[in-house]
Amino acid sequence: MEWTPEAKTLFKEIPFFVRFAAKRKIENFARDRNEEVITAEVYQAARKQFDTKN
């Protein structure tokens, strides 16, 4: 799945040791919403959803 440069920059804020799992969750979130590109907005929506599930 394609990521915009802005989304890639935001993704780097995630600790290295959890990035693989986080990337998978964010991309699945986008696919469930029929998004083709991970934008900063998609990234933030995914993070917000996952942060509230804790």
The 8 nearest C-alpha neighbors of each residue, nearest first, counted from 0:
[[1, 36, 2, 35, 26, 37, 30, 29],
 [0, 2, 36, 37, 3, 35, 38, 26],
 [3, 1, 37, 36, 6, 38, 7, 4],
 [2, 4, 6, 5, 38, 37, 7, 1],
 [5, 3, 7, 6, 8, 2, 38, 39],
 [4, 6, 8, 3, 7, 39, 9, 38],
 [5, 7, 39, 9, 3, 38, 8, 4],
 [8, 6, 10, 4, 5, 9, 3, 2],
 [7, 9, 5, 6, 11, 10, 4, 12],
 [10, 8, 6, 11, 7, 12, 5, 39],
 [9, 11, 7, 12, 8, 13, 6, 18],
 [10, 12, 13, 8, 9, 7, 14, 15],
 [13, 11, 10, 9, 14, 8, 15, 7],
 [12, 14, 11, 10, 18, 15, 17, 9],
 [15, 13, 16, 17, 12, 18, 11, 10],
 [14, 16, 18, 17, 13, 11, 19, 12],
 [15, 17, 14, 18, 19, 13, 20, 21],
 [18, 16, 15, 20, 19, 14, 21, 13],
 [19, 17, 21, 15, 20, 22, 16, 13],
 [18, 20, 22, 21, 17, 23, 16, 15],
 [21, 19, 23, 22, 18, 17, 24, 25],
 [22, 20, 18, 24, 23, 19, 25, 17],
 [23, 21, 25, 19, 24, 20, 18, 26],
 [22, 24, 20, 26, 21, 25, 27, 19],
 [25, 23, 21, 27, 22, 26, 28, 20],
 [26, 24, 28, 22, 27, 23, 45, 21],
 [25, 27, 29, 23, 28, 24, 22, 30],
 [28, 26, 30, 24, 29, 25, 23, 31],
 [27, 29, 25, 31, 26, 30, 24, 45],
 [30, 28, 34, 26, 32, 27, 31, 33],
 [29, 31, 33, 27, 32, 34, 28, 26],
 [32, 30, 28, 29, 33, 27, 34, 26],
 [31, 33, 29, 30, 34, 28, 27, 35],
 [34, 32, 30, 31, 29, 35, 28, 36],
 [35, 33, 29, 32, 30, 36, 37, 31],
 [34, 36, 33, 0, 37, 1, 30, 29],
 [37, 35, 1, 2, 34, 38, 0, 3],
 [36, 38, 2, 41, 1, 3, 42, 6],
 [37, 39, 41, 40, 6, 3, 36, 42],
 [38, 40, 6, 42, 41, 5, 43, 37],
 [39, 41, 43, 38, 42, 44, 37, 6],
 [42, 40, 44, 38, 43, 39, 37, 45],
 [41, 43, 39, 45, 40, 44, 38, 46],
 [42, 44, 46, 40, 45, 41, 47, 39],
 [45, 43, 47, 41, 42, 46, 40, 48],
 [44, 46, 48, 42, 47, 43, 25, 41],
 [45, 47, 43, 49, 48, 44, 50, 42],
 [46, 48, 44, 50, 45, 49, 43, 51],
 [49, 47, 45, 46, 51, 50, 44, 52],
 [48, 50, 46, 52, 51, 47, 45, 53],
 [49, 51, 47, 52, 48, 53, 46, 45],
 [52, 50, 49, 48, 53, 47, 46, 45],
 [51, 53, 49, 50, 48, 47, 46, 45],
 [52, 51, 50, 49, 48, 47, 46, 45]]
